[in-house]
Amino acid sequence: MESQTASARKFTWKEKFAALGPGFLIVGSFIGPGTVTSSTRAGATYGFQLFWCVIFSVIAVIVVQGMSARLGIITQEGLAENLKNDFADRPLLRNLLCGLVALAIAIGGFAYMGGDLTGTALGISALTGISTKIIAPVWGLCILLILNFAGDAVKYLEKLLGICVIIMAVVFMLTMVVVKPDLGALLSGCIPSIPKRGGLMTCLSLIGTTVVPYNMFLHAASAKRTWHSPEDLPLCHFGTTVPMIIGGVVTGSIMITSAAVMYGMTVNNAMDMAVQLEPTLGVLARPFMAIGLIAAGVSSAVCTPMGVSYVLAGLFGWKTDTSDKRYTITNAAVLLTGIVIAALGSNPLGLIMTAQAVNGIVLPVVVGVTVYLTCREKIMGKYKNGPVTTILGIAIFAISLILGVSSFLGVFS
């Protein structure tokens, strides 16, 4: 979508497959217990009426993550570094933006970590019967070891998250096919409409769980590490678009399934769907949901501390590897906070909603900065945003601004 594309070059399928890693890192981050639960609740409460939100979210995440990745490749710097450099002559505004982003993403990361660990534990507990208060801290310590003591952790995590996302896609798509949704009602849900009672907040929640602020920082950093030439932009575009679409399929499958089998029922957590699937899946209902929830929790939980650490590293000039103690300490702080929250048995849904509120407040700032930076010829040269990308980016910014205002008001209500 950039104004001028890089020189046309043929890529092999092996190269295209390898290019999916950074994209799966982002999808693995936003498909977590919060997304599973939000989609389940949306389907159970409103049927297929909010399916258009899933479609919009997929378009939005492709656009903004594509901008972030392109920025990382062209400038060979992360989003945070570009933010600091471009606002260097306006130190007050730069410090305000950097401080707001750092504070909001750190607080949001702490809250999400507790919810992610507990969400993963719910799935494992459903299969083993072991208490989530035991499983969650143990799993958190495992993630801490992986992130801080594995050699090239990110490279292996990309592969792990790709496997997790594929497992989720297979599990939830099979479940969706089994329940045989009403295709007419599904198509009508593609037409934008917002239910009167709680519909706006549910709609914004669905968008907010997909377009996550720290993922833009994470993707820019991951892209600049993976690709170093404008010639690779088409490969990056492929590696961004395909995983995001797969992520949208996962989210959409969950909503469609819950709309088909749970419409009008109360949802407390994603495992509630398993009970309603027993008439169609029988004894496989709980294992299906448990495996899907575990995959979602694993993918999200390993990305949350990385996302927070990458943002702070970019803002404050740290290295993004274990050689920098500040990076390691940030990883550990996010995980240990999540472990404490999970061990105390706090309500994961409450934590996730808090995190969404905090991230919702900073989301328009991050989207706005990303659109602004990638529109500047001074930064991007001939690879700046084209008219279509700019219009889409502004529209996404407007929606995210509504999300941020609603989230802020929701904190007080």
Secondary structure in CASP SS format (residue, H / E / C, confidence):
PFRMAT SS
TARGET T0000
AUTHOR 0000-0000-0000
METHOD secondary structure of the structure
MODEL  1
M C 1.00
E E 1.00
S C 1.00
Q C 1.00
T C 1.00
A C 1.00
S C 1.00
A C 1.00
R C 1.00
K C 1.00
F C 1.00
T C 1.00
W H 1.00
K H 1.00
E H 1.00
K H 1.00
F H 1.00
A H 1.00
A C 1.00
L H 1.00
G H 1.00
P H 1.00
G H 1.00
F H 1.00
L H 1.00
I H 1.00
V H 1.00
G H 1.00
S H 1.00
F H 1.00
I C 1.00
G C 1.00
P H 1.00
G H 1.00
T H 1.00
V H 1.00
T H 1.00
S H 1.00
S H 1.00
T H 1.00
R H 1.00
A H 1.00
G H 1.00
A H 1.00
T H 1.00
Y H 1.00
G C 1.00
F C 1.00
Q C 1.00
L C 1.00
F H 1.00
W H 1.00
C H 1.00
V H 1.00
I H 1.00
F H 1.00
S H 1.00
V H 1.00
I H 1.00
A H 1.00
V H 1.00
I H 1.00
V H 1.00
V H 1.00
Q H 1.00
G H 1.00
M H 1.00
S H 1.00
A H 1.00
R H 1.00
L H 1.00
G H 1.00
I H 1.00
I H 1.00
T H 1.00
Q C 1.00
E C 1.00
G C 1.00
L H 1.00
A H 1.00
E H 1.00
N H 1.00
L H 1.00
K H 1.00
N H 1.00
D H 1.00
F C 1.00
A C 1.00
D C 1.00
R C 1.00
P H 1.00
L H 1.00
L H 1.00
R H 1.00
N H 1.00
L H 1.00
L H 1.00
C H 1.00
G H 1.00
L H 1.00
V H 1.00
A H 1.00
L H 1.00
A H 1.00
I H 1.00
A H 1.00
I H 1.00
G H 1.00
G H 1.00
F H 1.00
A H 1.00
Y H 1.00
M H 1.00
G H 1.00
G H 1.00
D H 1.00
L H 1.00
T H 1.00
G H 1.00
T H 1.00
A H 1.00
L H 1.00
G H 1.00
I H 1.00
S H 1.00
A H 1.00
L H 1.00
T H 1.00
G C 1.00
I C 1.00
S C 1.00
T H 1.00
K H 1.00
I H 1.00
I H 1.00
A H 1.00
P H 1.00
V H 1.00
W H 1.00
G H 1.00
L H 1.00
C H 1.00
I H 1.00
L H 1.00
L H 1.00
I H 1.00
L H 1.00
N H 1.00
F H 1.00
A C 1.00
G C 1.00
D C 1.00
A H 1.00
V H 1.00
K H 1.00
Y H 1.00
L H 1.00
E H 1.00
K H 1.00
L H 1.00
L H 1.00
G H 1.00
I H 1.00
C H 1.00
V H 1.00
I H 1.00
I H 1.00
M H 1.00
A H 1.00
V H 1.00
V H 1.00
F H 1.00
M H 1.00
L H 1.00
T H 1.00
M H 1.00
V H 1.00
V H 1.00
V H 1.00
K C 1.00
P C 1.00
D C 1.00
L H 1.00
G H 1.00
A H 1.00
L H 1.00
L H 1.00
S H 1.00
G C 1.00
C C 1.00
I C 1.00
P C 1.00
S C 1.00
I C 1.00
P C 1.00
K C 1.00
R C 1.00
G C 1.00
G H 1.00
L H 1.00
M H 1.00
T H 1.00
C H 1.00
L H 1.00
S H 1.00
L H 1.00
I H 1.00
G H 1.00
T H 1.00
T H 1.00
V C 1.00
V C 1.00
P H 1.00
Y H 1.00
N H 1.00
M H 1.00
F H 1.00
L H 1.00
H H 1.00
A H 1.00
A H 1.00
S H 1.00
A H 1.00
K H 1.00
R H 1.00
T H 1.00
W C 1.00
H C 1.00
S C 1.00
P H 1.00
E H 1.00
D H 1.00
L H 1.00
P H 1.00
L H 1.00
C H 1.00
H H 1.00
F H 1.00
G H 1.00
T H 1.00
T H 1.00
V H 1.00
P H 1.00
M H 1.00
I H 1.00
I H 1.00
G H 1.00
G H 1.00
V H 1.00
V H 1.00
T H 1.00
G H 1.00
S H 1.00
I H 1.00
M H 1.00
I H 1.00
T H 1.00
S H 1.00
A H 1.00
A H 1.00
V H 1.00
M H 1.00
Y C 1.00
G C 1.00
M C 1.00
T C 1.00
V C 1.00
N C 1.00
N C 1.00
A C 1.00
M C 1.00
D H 1.00
M H 1.00
A H 1.00
V H 1.00
Q H 1.00
L H 1.00
E H 1.00
P H 1.00
T H 1.00
L H 1.00
G H 1.00
V H 1.00
L H 1.00
A H 1.00
R H 1.00
P H 1.00
F H 1.00
M H 1.00
A H 1.00
I H 1.00
G H 1.00
L H 1.00
I H 1.00
A H 1.00
A H 1.00
G H 1.00
V H 1.00
S H 1.00
S H 1.00
A H 1.00
V H 1.00
C H 1.00
T H 1.00
P H 1.00
M H 1.00
G H 1.00
V H 1.00
S H 1.00
Y H 1.00
V H 1.00
L H 1.00
A H 1.00
G H 1.00
L H 1.00
F H 1.00
G C 1.00
W C 1.00
K C 1.00
T C 1.00
D C 1.00
T C 1.00
S C 1.00
D C 1.00
K H 1.00
R H 1.00
Y H 1.00
T H 1.00
I H 1.00
T H 1.00
N H 1.00
A H 1.00
A H 1.00
V H 1.00
L H 1.00
L H 1.00
T H 1.00
G H 1.00
I H 1.00
V H 1.00
I H 1.00
A H 1.00
A H 1.00
L C 1.00
G C 1.00
S C 1.00
N C 1.00
P H 1.00
L H 1.00
G H 1.00
L H 1.00
I H 1.00
M H 1.00
T H 1.00
A H 1.00
Q H 1.00
A H 1.00
V H 1.00
N H 1.00
G H 1.00
I H 1.00
V H 1.00
L H 1.00
P H 1.00
V H 1.00
V H 1.00
V H 1.00
G H 1.00
V H 1.00
T H 1.00
V H 1.00
Y H 1.00
L H 1.00
T H 1.00
C H 1.00
R C 1.00
E H 1.00
K H 1.00
I H 1.00
M H 1.00
G H 1.00
K H 1.00
Y H 1.00
K C 1.00
N E 1.00
G C 1.00
P H 1.00
V H 1.00
T H 1.00
T H 1.00
I H 1.00
L H 1.00
G H 1.00
I H 1.00
A H 1.00
I H 1.00
F H 1.00
A H 1.00
I H 1.00
S H 1.00
L H 1.00
I H 1.00
L H 1.00
G H 1.00
V H 1.00
S H 1.00
S H 1.00
F H 1.00
L H 1.00
G H 1.00
V H 1.00
F H 1.00
S C 1.00
END
